[in-house]
Amino acid sequence: MEILSFVYFGGAILLSALMVVIFKNPLYSAMSLLSMFAHVAGLYIILEAEFLAGVQLLVYAGAILVLYIFVVMLLNVQAQGRVLQKQAPVVFVAAVVAALEVAFLISRTHFYPEIPPVPHPGVPPLGNTEMIGMVLYTKYLFPFEIASLVLLVALVGAIVMAKGKLKFR
Amino acid sequence: MVPLSWYVGLSSALFLIGLIGVLVRRNTLVVLLCIEIMLNAVNVNFVAFSKYQHVIDAQILVFFVITVAAAEVAIGLGIIISLFRLKGSVNIDDFNILKL
């Protein structure tokens, strides 16, 4: 059952990622990226990371992609000229070489078998979201605050970039 | 039980697809989408290792990667809008104005 769902989600992820690269129209690319995000969220659910599946759907599919589609429709660029860059044939050859290398490395790597979880005596088992909350607000509190700073800088930067009235010269 | 190597294979294939897209496509908007594919490939790897090693910290790291991806998309789209205003095009080979 788990293998079946892994094959379904993995196949759908790879297929829609390929579609992102193949489609000529950026709007179609964005739509197949939406399908990829949804299937990655499904993969997270198989991997028992329910909180991240929710965050994936909310942030990626809900926020990032909508912002993206807004910009694509705002610019309304018609595809003109060729789709690929000049160096595309070289890239394809290099990609085949890299894929063979990665396949070789994975086939030769010895992966550990899954370790069974060690229950602590006296500590009640927590769900995924509770565990993430416990660790995020204790051990990773400082990076969490820094992340808010990064988001603030990105907010200001995006407004400055897109406003356009400012002279950069 | 799905072996861990399948997840590693899936995520490296996904990363390769994203990398090919970044290097090959001429439309800057699609290049930005392909960067998202690469970030997602890394996230899948993190979550798979987190499940198989029972380490929750990897999922925190994925959380931060998603934060950075959101910031990156906002800034990237701002840059693309501003460049489109400057050049009237979103093709990446029109943007060689820093080249000597």
Interface residues (C-beta under 8 A of the other chain):
Chain A: E2 I3 F6 G10 I13 L14 A17 L18 V20 V21 P26 S29 A30 L33 M36 F37 V40 L43 Y44 I46 L47 E48 A49 F51 L52 V55 Q56 V59 Y60 A63 I64 L67 Y68 V71 V72 L74 L75 V77 A79 G81 R82 V83 L84 Q85 K86 Q87 A88 V91 F92 A95 A98 A99 V102 A103 I106 T109 F111 Y112 E114 I115 P117 V118 N128 M131 I132 V135 L136 K139 Y140 P143 A147 V150 L151 V153 A154 L155 G157 A158 I159 V160 M161 A162 G164
Chain B: M1 V2 P3 L4 S5 W6 Y7 V8 G9 L10 S12 A13 L14 L16 I17 G18 L19 I20 G21 L23 V24 R25 R26 N27 L29 V30 L32 L33 C34 E36 I37 N40 N43 V44 V47 A48 S50 K51 Y52 Q53 H54 I56 D57 Q59 I60 V62 F63 F64 I66 T67 V68 A69 A70 A71 E72 V73 A74 I75 L77 G78 I79 I80 I81 S82 F84 R85 S89 V90 N91 I92 D93
